Amino acid sequence: MPDISLTTVVLLCLAALAAGWIDAVVGGGGLLLLPALLLGLPAGTPAAHALGTNKAVAIVGTTGAAVTYARKAPVDVHTAVRIGLAALAGSSGGAFFAAGMSTEVLKPVIMVVLLAVAAFVIFRPAFGTAPATGPATRRQILTAIALAGVGIGFYDGLVGPGTGTFLVLALTALLHLDLVTASATAKIVNCCTNAGALATFAWQGAVLWQLAALMAVFNLAGGMFGAHTALKRGTGFVRVVLLTVVFALVANLAWEQWVV
């Protein structure tokens, strides 16, 4: 366990709880969890340790949410696993490049990513509100494997935050899913990306396991509760949470980047 105060540990656990809920509903829990780790860990801690610990926490909550969704949502598990295996390879590659990244590089990258998501959601107000159109074609699945799998997987290993949100957006657009089904599918894919990146970070010795284990308990509780909430409340609720999360995080990072 790193030398941090009890108050900081409690705040990190609460951040893990909230991140698990957000990630299960619409993805993007890492946009809360990773900045919390970057701020909470002692000064001088390599950014790779924050990234690796983030993966160790997130994989537990994501797995819990994926199991909850798979039991109750109309998820094509076979397609999700195929995309997930491609994402696992992509995230493993991205994690190798992440070892040399600094905190100063990470924060602007996250900011740009958030602004791109916000713009997309603003200009597509009806995105993901229509019911799923039926089984995806072979071409749609192959495109999803390349873009949502390898592409977003690589981003997840390299940076990470927002991966769940990008997967939801990509799967909704590429496979013509509604937001709830896309969130369910994204959780299975995200389990694979987290596993690939975590394996690489663990091999590099960049995971703070004791802190991660404690935070993971809270992340699991948040993830399972978030999945139940999304299934109960439906697509409209998921879209509202998506917009709220994106704008809140853009405002928060803008404050940190230009005001603080």
C-alpha positions as CSV (number, residue, x, y, z in Angstrom):
1,M,0.0,0.0,0.0
2,P,1.5,3.4,-0.9
3,D,2.0,6.0,1.9
4,I,-1.3,7.8,1.7
5,S,-3.7,9.0,4.4
6,L,-6.8,7.2,5.5
7,T,-8.9,10.1,4.3
8,T,-7.4,9.7,0.8
9,V,-8.1,5.9,0.8
10,V,-11.7,6.5,1.8
11,L,-12.1,9.1,-1.0
12,L,-10.5,6.7,-3.5
13,C,-12.9,3.9,-2.5
14,L,-15.9,6.3,-2.9
15,A,-14.6,7.3,-6.3
16,A,-14.3,3.6,-7.2
17,L,-17.9,3.0,-6.1
18,A,-19.2,5.9,-8.2
19,A,-17.0,4.9,-11.1
20,G,-18.4,1.4,-11.1
21,W,-22.0,2.7,-11.2
22,I,-21.2,5.1,-14.1
23,D,-19.2,2.5,-16.0
24,A,-22.0,-0.1,-15.8
25,V,-24.7,2.4,-16.9
26,V,-22.9,4.0,-19.8
27,G,-19.2,3.5,-19.6
28,G,-16.6,6.1,-18.8
29,G,-16.0,5.2,-15.1
30,G,-12.3,5.5,-15.7
31,L,-12.8,9.2,-16.4
32,L,-13.5,9.5,-12.7
33,L,-11.3,6.7,-11.3
34,L,-8.1,7.5,-13.1
35,P,-8.0,11.3,-12.3
36,A,-8.8,10.3,-8.7
37,L,-5.8,8.0,-8.6
38,L,-3.6,10.6,-10.3
39,L,-4.5,13.1,-7.6
40,G,-4.6,10.7,-4.6
41,L,-1.3,8.8,-5.1
42,P,1.8,10.4,-3.6
43,A,3.7,12.9,-5.7
44,G,6.3,11.3,-7.9
45,T,4.3,8.1,-8.4
46,P,4.8,7.0,-12.0
47,A,1.7,7.5,-14.2
48,A,2.0,3.8,-15.2
49,H,1.2,2.8,-11.6
50,A,-2.0,4.9,-11.7
51,L,-2.9,3.3,-15.0
52,G,-2.2,-0.3,-13.8
53,T,-4.0,0.1,-10.6
54,N,-7.0,1.6,-12.4
55,K,-7.1,-1.5,-14.6
56,A,-6.9,-3.8,-11.6
57,V,-9.9,-2.0,-10.0
58,A,-12.0,-1.6,-13.1
59,I,-11.8,-5.2,-14.3
60,V,-13.6,-6.4,-11.1
61,G,-16.5,-3.9,-11.5
62,T,-16.8,-4.5,-15.2
63,T,-16.9,-8.2,-14.8
64,G,-19.7,-7.9,-12.2
65,A,-21.7,-5.6,-14.5
66,A,-21.1,-7.9,-17.5
67,V,-22.5,-10.9,-15.6
68,T,-25.5,-8.9,-14.5
69,Y,-26.3,-7.7,-18.0
70,A,-25.7,-11.2,-19.6
71,R,-28.3,-12.7,-17.3
72,K,-31.1,-10.2,-18.2
73,A,-30.3,-8.3,-21.4
74,P,-30.5,-9.5,-25.0
75,V,-26.8,-9.7,-25.5
76,D,-25.1,-11.6,-28.4
77,V,-22.3,-13.0,-26.2
78,H,-20.6,-14.8,-29.1
79,T,-20.2,-11.5,-31.1
80,A,-19.2,-9.6,-27.9
81,V,-16.4,-12.2,-27.1
82,R,-15.1,-12.0,-30.7
83,I,-14.8,-8.2,-30.5
84,G,-13.4,-8.6,-27.0
85,L,-10.6,-10.9,-28.1
86,A,-9.5,-8.4,-30.7
87,A,-9.7,-5.7,-28.0
88,L,-7.6,-7.7,-25.7
89,A,-4.8,-7.8,-28.3
90,G,-5.2,-4.1,-28.9
91,S,-5.1,-3.1,-25.2
92,S,-2.0,-5.3,-24.6
93,G,-0.2,-3.4,-27.3
94,G,-1.4,0.0,-26.1
95,A,-0.3,-0.8,-22.5
96,F,3.3,-1.3,-23.7
97,F,3.4,2.3,-25.1
98,A,1.8,3.7,-21.9
99,A,4.8,2.9,-19.6
100,G,6.6,6.0,-20.8
101,M,3.7,8.5,-20.5
102,S,3.7,11.2,-17.9
103,T,0.8,12.7,-15.9
104,E,1.2,15.9,-17.8
105,V,0.6,14.1,-21.1
106,L,-2.4,12.1,-19.8
107,K,-4.6,15.0,-18.6
108,P,-4.7,16.9,-22.0
109,V,-5.4,13.7,-23.8
110,I,-8.3,12.9,-21.6
111,M,-9.6,16.5,-22.1
112,V,-9.6,16.2,-25.9
113,V,-11.3,12.8,-25.7
114,L,-14.1,14.2,-23.6
115,L,-14.7,17.1,-25.8
116,A,-14.9,14.8,-28.8
117,V,-17.5,12.7,-27.0
118,A,-19.5,15.7,-25.9
119,A,-19.6,17.1,-29.5
120,F,-20.8,13.7,-30.9
121,V,-23.6,13.4,-28.3
122,I,-24.8,17.0,-28.8
123,F,-25.1,16.7,-32.6
124,R,-26.8,13.3,-32.4
125,P,-29.6,13.8,-29.9
126,A,-31.5,10.7,-31.0
127,F,-28.5,8.4,-31.0
128,G,-29.1,5.1,-29.4
129,T,-32.8,5.7,-28.6
130,A,-34.2,3.4,-31.3
131,P,-34.6,-0.4,-30.5
132,A,-32.0,-2.8,-31.9
133,T,-32.7,-3.6,-35.6
134,G,-31.9,-7.3,-35.4
135,P,-28.8,-9.6,-35.9
136,A,-25.8,-7.8,-37.2
137,T,-24.4,-8.7,-40.6
138,R,-20.9,-10.3,-41.1
139,R,-19.6,-7.0,-42.5
140,Q,-20.9,-5.0,-39.5
141,I,-19.3,-7.5,-37.1
142,L,-15.9,-7.4,-38.9
143,T,-16.0,-3.6,-38.8
144,A,-16.8,-3.7,-35.1
145,I,-13.9,-6.1,-34.5
146,A,-11.5,-3.7,-36.2
147,L,-12.7,-0.4,-34.9
148,A,-14.3,-1.2,-31.5
149,G,-12.0,-4.1,-30.9
150,V,-8.5,-3.4,-32.0
151,G,-8.8,0.4,-32.2
152,I,-10.6,1.2,-28.9
153,G,-8.7,-1.7,-27.3
154,F,-5.4,0.0,-28.2
155,Y,-6.7,3.3,-26.7
156,D,-7.8,1.5,-23.6
157,G,-4.3,0.1,-23.0
158,L,-2.6,3.4,-23.8
159,V,-4.8,5.8,-21.9
160,G,-8.0,4.0,-20.7
161,P,-10.5,6.6,-19.5
162,G,-13.7,6.8,-21.6
163,T,-13.2,3.3,-23.2
164,G,-16.6,2.1,-22.0
165,T,-18.3,5.2,-23.4
166,F,-16.5,4.9,-26.7
167,L,-17.5,1.2,-26.9
168,V,-21.1,2.1,-26.2
169,L,-21.1,4.7,-28.9
170,A,-19.2,2.5,-31.4
171,L,-21.3,-0.6,-30.9
172,T,-24.5,1.5,-31.1
173,A,-23.4,3.0,-34.4
174,L,-21.8,-0.1,-36.0
175,L,-24.2,-2.8,-34.9
176,H,-27.3,-0.6,-34.7
177,L,-28.0,-1.5,-31.0
178,D,-30.0,0.5,-28.5
179,L,-28.0,2.1,-25.7
180,V,-28.9,-0.5,-23.1
181,T,-27.9,-3.5,-25.3
182,A,-24.8,-1.6,-26.4
183,S,-23.9,-1.0,-22.7
184,A,-24.4,-4.7,-22.0
185,T,-22.2,-5.7,-24.9
186,A,-19.6,-3.1,-24.1
187,K,-19.1,-4.6,-20.6
188,I,-18.1,-7.9,-22.1
189,V,-15.7,-6.3,-24.5
190,N,-14.4,-4.1,-21.8
191,C,-13.6,-7.1,-19.6
192,C,-11.3,-8.3,-22.3
193,T,-9.6,-4.9,-22.8
194,N,-9.0,-4.6,-19.1
195,A,-7.6,-8.1,-18.9
196,G,-5.1,-7.4,-21.7
197,A,-3.9,-4.1,-20.3
198,L,-3.8,-5.4,-16.7
199,A,-1.6,-8.4,-17.7
200,T,0.9,-6.0,-19.3
201,F,0.9,-3.6,-16.4
202,A,1.3,-6.5,-13.9
203,W,4.2,-7.9,-16.0
204,Q,5.8,-4.5,-15.7
205,G,5.2,-4.3,-11.9
206,A,3.0,-1.2,-12.3
207,V,0.0,-2.3,-10.2
208,L,-0.5,-1.3,-6.5
209,W,-2.3,-4.5,-5.6
210,Q,-3.3,-3.8,-2.0
211,L,-4.9,-0.5,-2.8
212,A,-6.5,-2.0,-5.9
213,A,-8.0,-4.9,-4.0
214,L,-9.6,-2.5,-1.5
215,M,-11.0,-0.2,-4.2
216,A,-12.2,-3.1,-6.3
217,V,-14.7,-4.2,-3.7
218,F,-16.4,-0.8,-4.0
219,N,-16.1,-0.8,-7.7
220,L,-17.8,-4.2,-7.9
221,A,-20.7,-3.0,-5.8
222,G,-21.1,0.1,-8.0
223,G,-20.9,-1.9,-11.2
224,M,-23.6,-4.5,-10.2
225,F,-25.9,-1.8,-8.9
226,G,-25.4,0.3,-12.1
227,A,-26.2,-2.6,-14.4
228,H,-29.5,-3.2,-12.4
229,T,-30.3,0.5,-12.7
230,A,-29.8,0.6,-16.5
231,L,-31.8,-2.5,-17.1
232,K,-34.7,-1.2,-14.9
233,R,-34.7,2.4,-16.2
234,G,-34.1,1.8,-19.9
235,T,-32.5,3.7,-22.8
236,G,-33.7,7.2,-22.0
237,F,-32.2,7.1,-18.6
238,V,-28.9,5.8,-20.0
239,R,-28.7,8.7,-22.4
240,V,-29.3,11.2,-19.7
241,V,-26.5,9.7,-17.6
242,L,-24.2,9.7,-20.6
243,L,-24.8,13.4,-21.2
244,T,-24.5,14.2,-17.5
245,V,-21.2,12.3,-17.2
246,V,-19.6,13.8,-20.2
247,F,-20.4,17.4,-19.4
248,A,-19.5,17.1,-15.7
249,L,-16.2,15.6,-16.5
250,V,-15.4,18.1,-19.3
251,A,-16.2,20.9,-16.8
252,N,-14.0,19.3,-14.1
253,L,-11.0,18.8,-16.3
254,A,-11.3,22.3,-17.8
255,W,-11.2,23.7,-14.3
256,E,-8.1,21.7,-13.4
257,Q,-6.4,22.5,-16.7
258,W,-7.0,26.2,-16.9
259,V,-8.1,27.5,-13.5
260,V,-6.4,25.6,-10.7
